[in-house]
Amino acid sequence: MRTDIYSHVIKADVKTANRKMVKIAFSSALAQKALSKDGEVLVSEKDPETASVYTSESSTGRCLLTLLGLAFILTGLIVGGACVYRYFTPKKLYHGAMHFSETDSGMVPMDMEAREPYYLPRIDEEVEIHEDVAIVNVPIPSFGDGDPAYILHDFQRKLTAYLDLSLRTCFIIPLNTSVVMPPQDLMDLLVQLMSGSYKTYLVYEDLVVTERIDDLVPLGYYIYRLCDGKDTYRMQRRSEILGIQKRSVGDCFTIRHFENKFVTETRICKA
């Protein structure tokens, strides 16, 4: 009888142990299933240190992306603001006028006042001056020869562009620094001219058209904006070209202008 009781007790303990083992196995399966569905939650419950590292790296990445985005936005605002200020703010125009006496010597005659005619020719201009660019508006002269034109001097690229308003044609030549003052000096001259009249002399510049320009992009933003959509040609000074004789007046046109203390008559001729 005791043997039967002990046998029942042992069997009961084995069954209880088996139930516990099954329960433990079932819990392990649930844990694996939870891991496959939500790995982050399981990691945070089992290994807090690993979860902390993962969260820290994720936060650092988000911060870096946010800072990078803000940097791009600020750069865009700065560049955009500079463009708006440079190109869309009202421009200051200087108006100047010069009376001149025609002379071939390139020097003011000592007796200019003594033999000055009753009426001297006069050139009027409006000049817009930037840091590296001067844009000269030459209207139709009220007296004498000359065609209306825009003249752009780009001091950074060392180029001058003549836009003949009658022909709607652009002509490009290297900047002649012996004729054109630097921007600040030209500005000072125009300020003087705005306060009173100025008497000076006339010099001559003879230019020859050499070739057509099809790509305006290398000429820079300002010349591109002035000459875009217009026939554009390159020029040289006649004195620099051998074997070219003077052509008839019908093949040439003249622009009288000033960017110095004297007036320049620029004659542009077809080769």
C-alpha beads as a LAMMPS data file, in Angstrom:
LAMMPS data file: protein, C-alpha beads

271 atoms
270 bonds

1 atom types
1 bond types

-500.0 500.0 xlo xhi
-500.0 500.0 ylo yhi
-500.0 500.0 zlo zhi

Masses

1 110.0

Atoms # bond

1 1 1 0.000 0.000 0.000
2 1 1 2.825 2.421 0.790
3 1 1 4.517 1.510 -2.398
4 1 1 1.443 2.525 -4.366
5 1 1 1.226 5.837 -2.529
6 1 1 4.887 6.602 -3.225
7 1 1 4.372 5.645 -6.814
8 1 1 1.468 8.053 -7.172
9 1 1 3.465 10.834 -5.531
10 1 1 6.446 10.322 -7.823
11 1 1 4.206 10.242 -10.875
12 1 1 2.504 13.406 -9.707
13 1 1 5.887 15.134 -9.280
14 1 1 6.980 14.021 -12.751
15 1 1 3.766 15.333 -14.245
16 1 1 4.219 18.603 -12.404
17 1 1 7.770 18.869 -13.646
18 1 1 6.703 18.097 -17.175
19 1 1 4.041 20.780 -16.964
20 1 1 6.648 23.286 -15.810
21 1 1 8.999 22.321 -18.611
22 1 1 6.249 22.700 -21.170
23 1 1 5.349 26.050 -19.731
24 1 1 8.932 27.220 -19.922
25 1 1 9.221 26.058 -23.544
26 1 1 5.999 27.868 -24.415
27 1 1 7.255 31.087 -22.860
28 1 1 10.471 30.825 -24.869
29 1 1 8.506 30.484 -28.115
30 1 1 6.501 33.599 -27.290
31 1 1 9.689 35.501 -26.648
32 1 1 11.060 34.505 -30.056
33 1 1 7.803 35.544 -31.716
34 1 1 7.890 38.896 -29.935
35 1 1 11.470 39.399 -31.150
36 1 1 10.485 38.882 -34.773
37 1 1 7.638 41.383 -34.561
38 1 1 9.181 44.140 -32.503
39 1 1 12.908 43.706 -32.143
40 1 1 13.432 47.117 -30.577
41 1 1 11.043 46.460 -27.689
42 1 1 12.599 43.053 -26.917
43 1 1 16.122 44.500 -26.998
44 1 1 15.107 47.272 -24.664
45 1 1 13.629 44.763 -22.213
46 1 1 16.518 42.279 -22.333
47 1 1 19.538 44.633 -22.842
48 1 1 19.019 48.244 -21.685
49 1 1 22.626 49.208 -22.501
50 1 1 22.288 48.120 -26.162
51 1 1 18.997 49.999 -26.453
52 1 1 20.607 53.128 -25.018
53 1 1 23.451 53.015 -27.584
54 1 1 21.007 52.454 -30.446
55 1 1 18.803 55.362 -29.343
56 1 1 21.830 57.653 -28.937
57 1 1 23.166 56.900 -32.432
58 1 1 19.734 57.416 -33.957
59 1 1 19.329 60.788 -32.213
60 1 1 22.816 61.909 -33.330
61 1 1 22.023 61.046 -36.961
62 1 1 18.776 62.984 -36.846
63 1 1 20.552 66.004 -35.340
64 1 1 23.227 65.956 -38.039
65 1 1 20.615 65.781 -40.803
66 1 1 18.686 68.647 -39.211
67 1 1 21.803 70.813 -38.930
68 1 1 22.745 70.030 -42.541
69 1 1 19.290 71.023 -43.727
70 1 1 19.437 74.285 -41.774
71 1 1 22.858 75.039 -43.264
72 1 1 21.501 74.604 -46.796
73 1 1 18.513 76.814 -46.021
74 1 1 20.699 79.565 -44.547
75 1 1 23.079 79.400 -47.524
76 1 1 20.148 79.748 -49.912
77 1 1 18.797 82.728 -48.003
78 1 1 22.179 84.478 -47.983
79 1 1 22.839 83.897 -51.703
80 1 1 19.286 84.800 -52.640
81 1 1 19.415 87.965 -50.564
82 1 1 22.686 89.002 -52.188
83 1 1 21.204 88.467 -55.667
84 1 1 18.102 90.473 -54.804
85 1 1 20.213 93.299 -53.407
86 1 1 22.586 93.264 -56.362
87 1 1 20.155 93.011 -59.260
88 1 1 16.777 94.255 -58.064
89 1 1 17.513 97.212 -55.820
90 1 1 17.289 100.669 -57.426
91 1 1 20.519 101.576 -59.230
92 1 1 22.243 104.923 -58.766
93 1 1 22.807 106.691 -62.065
94 1 1 25.362 109.441 -62.581
95 1 1 24.700 112.071 -65.210
96 1 1 27.637 113.858 -66.796
97 1 1 28.301 116.188 -69.718
98 1 1 31.469 117.402 -71.421
99 1 1 32.104 120.189 -73.908
100 1 1 34.993 119.290 -76.170
101 1 1 37.205 120.748 -78.854
102 1 1 38.267 118.494 -81.730
103 1 1 42.028 118.012 -81.993
104 1 1 44.274 115.386 -83.522
105 1 1 47.116 115.871 -81.102
106 1 1 45.545 114.090 -78.163
107 1 1 46.600 117.037 -75.993
108 1 1 44.649 120.095 -74.938
109 1 1 45.993 123.064 -76.934
110 1 1 47.554 125.747 -74.813
111 1 1 45.523 128.442 -76.614
112 1 1 42.233 126.524 -76.467
113 1 1 40.436 129.308 -74.627
114 1 1 41.694 131.896 -77.130
115 1 1 40.485 130.092 -80.270
116 1 1 37.460 128.381 -78.710
117 1 1 34.415 128.557 -81.012
118 1 1 31.232 130.231 -79.936
119 1 1 29.552 126.870 -79.360
120 1 1 31.416 123.734 -78.342
121 1 1 30.017 120.255 -79.051
122 1 1 28.665 118.534 -75.955
123 1 1 28.361 114.885 -74.955
124 1 1 25.826 113.780 -72.322
125 1 1 25.893 110.396 -70.607
126 1 1 24.212 108.434 -67.892
127 1 1 26.559 106.001 -66.142
128 1 1 25.679 103.136 -63.812
129 1 1 28.665 102.009 -61.741
130 1 1 29.048 98.749 -59.846
131 1 1 32.110 97.404 -58.070
132 1 1 33.649 95.902 -61.233
133 1 1 31.343 97.142 -64.005
134 1 1 30.497 100.504 -65.568
135 1 1 27.516 100.772 -67.943
136 1 1 27.416 103.923 -70.064
137 1 1 24.234 105.088 -71.783
138 1 1 25.080 107.322 -74.753
139 1 1 21.928 108.984 -76.146
140 1 1 21.496 110.356 -79.649
141 1 1 23.751 113.430 -79.757
142 1 1 21.954 116.732 -80.175
143 1 1 24.883 118.058 -82.193
144 1 1 27.380 116.466 -84.567
145 1 1 28.056 112.833 -85.412
146 1 1 27.500 109.833 -83.239
147 1 1 25.166 106.898 -82.766
148 1 1 23.231 106.023 -79.605
149 1 1 24.790 103.122 -77.725
150 1 1 25.258 101.252 -74.503
151 1 1 28.894 100.712 -73.522
152 1 1 29.717 98.166 -70.835
153 1 1 33.162 97.973 -69.236
154 1 1 33.754 94.771 -67.260
155 1 1 36.873 95.392 -65.165
156 1 1 36.936 91.881 -63.759
157 1 1 37.012 90.158 -67.162
158 1 1 38.901 93.043 -68.830
159 1 1 36.350 93.380 -71.640
160 1 1 34.360 96.206 -73.224
161 1 1 31.078 95.694 -75.081
162 1 1 29.536 98.260 -77.437
163 1 1 25.830 97.820 -78.177
164 1 1 24.842 99.964 -81.147
165 1 1 21.174 100.766 -80.526
166 1 1 20.506 101.589 -84.175
167 1 1 21.900 98.310 -85.531
168 1 1 20.974 96.228 -82.445
169 1 1 24.461 94.711 -82.697
170 1 1 27.132 94.049 -80.050
171 1 1 30.881 94.471 -80.490
172 1 1 33.425 93.083 -78.011
173 1 1 37.030 94.174 -77.476
174 1 1 39.604 93.950 -74.643
175 1 1 39.267 96.769 -72.134
176 1 1 41.504 99.751 -72.917
177 1 1 42.631 100.949 -69.487
178 1 1 44.392 103.964 -71.000
179 1 1 40.980 105.301 -72.073
180 1 1 38.677 103.988 -69.337
181 1 1 39.144 105.035 -65.721
182 1 1 38.750 102.506 -62.877
183 1 1 35.229 102.508 -61.363
184 1 1 36.041 104.616 -58.300
185 1 1 37.942 107.267 -60.317
186 1 1 35.158 107.356 -62.896
187 1 1 32.621 107.843 -60.125
188 1 1 34.633 110.759 -58.726
189 1 1 34.805 112.338 -62.202
190 1 1 31.042 112.076 -62.672
191 1 1 30.416 113.643 -59.281
192 1 1 32.520 116.608 -60.424
193 1 1 30.662 116.798 -63.712
194 1 1 27.307 116.851 -61.920
195 1 1 28.377 119.987 -60.061
196 1 1 29.466 121.981 -63.117
197 1 1 30.467 122.016 -66.783
198 1 1 33.730 120.571 -68.042
199 1 1 35.736 121.571 -71.099
200 1 1 38.003 119.016 -72.685
201 1 1 39.240 117.617 -76.002
202 1 1 38.470 114.764 -78.390
203 1 1 40.602 111.700 -79.163
204 1 1 40.015 109.002 -81.768
205 1 1 39.775 105.233 -81.552
206 1 1 39.599 103.118 -84.739
207 1 1 38.275 99.557 -84.345
208 1 1 37.789 96.777 -86.882
209 1 1 35.291 93.893 -86.769
210 1 1 37.135 90.550 -87.056
211 1 1 34.844 87.586 -86.284
212 1 1 31.405 86.577 -85.111
213 1 1 30.836 85.343 -81.557
214 1 1 28.213 82.612 -81.147
215 1 1 28.753 81.635 -77.497
216 1 1 28.282 84.557 -75.107
217 1 1 28.571 82.592 -71.857
218 1 1 32.400 82.921 -71.546
219 1 1 32.007 86.714 -71.767
220 1 1 30.397 86.883 -68.335
221 1 1 26.974 87.639 -66.902
222 1 1 26.825 91.378 -67.665
223 1 1 27.870 91.160 -71.312
224 1 1 25.620 88.117 -71.777
225 1 1 22.660 90.094 -70.432
226 1 1 23.480 93.073 -72.684
227 1 1 24.098 91.128 -75.912
228 1 1 21.852 88.073 -75.601
229 1 1 19.690 87.661 -78.726
230 1 1 21.765 90.139 -80.755
231 1 1 24.436 89.640 -83.395
232 1 1 27.777 89.850 -81.590
233 1 1 31.234 90.338 -83.070
234 1 1 34.796 90.519 -81.823
235 1 1 36.968 93.543 -82.671
236 1 1 40.594 94.643 -82.776
237 1 1 42.234 98.030 -82.942
238 1 1 43.186 98.896 -86.488
239 1 1 46.721 99.752 -85.404
240 1 1 47.172 96.145 -84.244
241 1 1 46.150 94.620 -87.592
242 1 1 48.580 94.660 -90.505
243 1 1 47.432 95.001 -94.095
244 1 1 44.026 96.580 -93.402
245 1 1 43.477 99.957 -94.994
246 1 1 40.887 102.504 -94.021
247 1 1 37.440 101.781 -95.397
248 1 1 34.803 104.200 -96.628
249 1 1 32.602 106.018 -94.142
250 1 1 29.630 103.940 -95.289
251 1 1 31.142 100.818 -93.729
252 1 1 31.656 102.505 -90.362
253 1 1 29.703 104.105 -87.563
254 1 1 30.893 106.277 -84.690
255 1 1 30.125 106.549 -80.994
256 1 1 31.221 109.613 -79.032
257 1 1 31.511 108.963 -75.320
258 1 1 33.702 109.569 -72.282
259 1 1 34.972 107.401 -69.425
260 1 1 37.913 109.679 -68.690
261 1 1 38.771 113.378 -68.609
262 1 1 38.549 113.516 -72.400
263 1 1 35.930 112.521 -74.990
264 1 1 36.614 109.504 -77.204
265 1 1 35.267 109.088 -80.722
266 1 1 35.133 105.355 -81.354
267 1 1 34.781 104.383 -84.992
268 1 1 33.789 100.768 -85.670
269 1 1 34.307 99.500 -89.214
270 1 1 33.760 96.236 -91.021
271 1 1 37.021 94.596 -92.087

Bonds

1 1 1 2
2 1 2 3
3 1 3 4
4 1 4 5
5 1 5 6
6 1 6 7
7 1 7 8
8 1 8 9
9 1 9 10
10 1 10 11
11 1 11 12
12 1 12 13
13 1 13 14
14 1 14 15
15 1 15 16
16 1 16 17
17 1 17 18
18 1 18 19
19 1 19 20
20 1 20 21
21 1 21 22
22 1 22 23
23 1 23 24
24 1 24 25
25 1 25 26
26 1 26 27
27 1 27 28
28 1 28 29
29 1 29 30
30 1 30 31
31 1 31 32
32 1 32 33
33 1 33 34
34 1 34 35
35 1 35 36
36 1 36 37
37 1 37 38
38 1 38 39
39 1 39 40
40 1 40 41
41 1 41 42
42 1 42 43
43 1 43 44
44 1 44 45
45 1 45 46
46 1 46 47
47 1 47 48
48 1 48 49
49 1 49 50
50 1 50 51
51 1 51 52
52 1 52 53
53 1 53 54
54 1 54 55
55 1 55 56
56 1 56 57
57 1 57 58
58 1 58 59
59 1 59 60
60 1 60 61
61 1 61 62
62 1 62 63
63 1 63 64
64 1 64 65
65 1 65 66
66 1 66 67
67 1 67 68
68 1 68 69
69 1 69 70
70 1 70 71
71 1 71 72
72 1 72 73
73 1 73 74
74 1 74 75
75 1 75 76
76 1 76 77
77 1 77 78
78 1 78 79
79 1 79 80
80 1 80 81
81 1 81 82
82 1 82 83
83 1 83 84
84 1 84 85
85 1 85 86
86 1 86 87
87 1 87 88
88 1 88 89
89 1 89 90
90 1 90 91
91 1 91 92
92 1 92 93
93 1 93 94
94 1 94 95
95 1 95 96
96 1 96 97
97 1 97 98
98 1 98 99
99 1 99 100
100 1 100 101
101 1 101 102
102 1 102 103
103 1 103 104
104 1 104 105
105 1 105 106
106 1 106 107
107 1 107 108
108 1 108 109
109 1 109 110
110 1 110 111
111 1 111 112
112 1 112 113
113 1 113 114
114 1 114 115
115 1 115 116
116 1 116 117
117 1 117 118
118 1 118 119
119 1 119 120
120 1 120 121
121 1 121 122
122 1 122 123
123 1 123 124
124 1 124 125
125 1 125 126
126 1 126 127
127 1 127 128
128 1 128 129
129 1 129 130
130 1 130 131
131 1 131 132
132 1 132 133
133 1 133 134
134 1 134 135
135 1 135 136
136 1 136 137
137 1 137 138
138 1 138 139
139 1 139 140
140 1 140 141
141 1 141 142
142 1 142 143
143 1 143 144
144 1 144 145
145 1 145 146
146 1 146 147
147 1 147 148
148 1 148 149
149 1 149 150
150 1 150 151
151 1 151 152
152 1 152 153
153 1 153 154
154 1 154 155
155 1 155 156
156 1 156 157
157 1 157 158
158 1 158 159
159 1 159 160
160 1 160 161
161 1 161 162
162 1 162 163
163 1 163 164
164 1 164 165
165 1 165 166
166 1 166 167
167 1 167 168
168 1 168 169
169 1 169 170
170 1 170 171
171 1 171 172
172 1 172 173
173 1 173 174
174 1 174 175
175 1 175 176
176 1 176 177
177 1 177 178
178 1 178 179
179 1 179 180
180 1 180 181
181 1 181 182
182 1 182 183
183 1 183 184
184 1 184 185
185 1 185 186
186 1 186 187
187 1 187 188
188 1 188 189
189 1 189 190
190 1 190 191
191 1 191 192
192 1 192 193
193 1 193 194
194 1 194 195
195 1 195 196
196 1 196 197
197 1 197 198
198 1 198 199
199 1 199 200
200 1 200 201
201 1 201 202
202 1 202 203
203 1 203 204
204 1 204 205
205 1 205 206
206 1 206 207
207 1 207 208
208 1 208 209
209 1 209 210
210 1 210 211
211 1 211 212
212 1 212 213
213 1 213 214
214 1 214 215
215 1 215 216
216 1 216 217
217 1 217 218
218 1 218 219
219 1 219 220
220 1 220 221
221 1 221 222
222 1 222 223
223 1 223 224
224 1 224 225
225 1 225 226
226 1 226 227
227 1 227 228
228 1 228 229
229 1 229 230
230 1 230 231
231 1 231 232
232 1 232 233
233 1 233 234
234 1 234 235
235 1 235 236
236 1 236 237
237 1 237 238
238 1 238 239
239 1 239 240
240 1 240 241
241 1 241 242
242 1 242 243
243 1 243 244
244 1 244 245
245 1 245 246
246 1 246 247
247 1 247 248
248 1 248 249
249 1 249 250
250 1 250 251
251 1 251 252
252 1 252 253
253 1 253 254
254 1 254 255
255 1 255 256
256 1 256 257
257 1 257 258
258 1 258 259
259 1 259 260
260 1 260 261
261 1 261 262
262 1 262 263
263 1 263 264
264 1 264 265
265 1 265 266
266 1 266 267
267 1 267 268
268 1 268 269
269 1 269 270
270 1 270 271
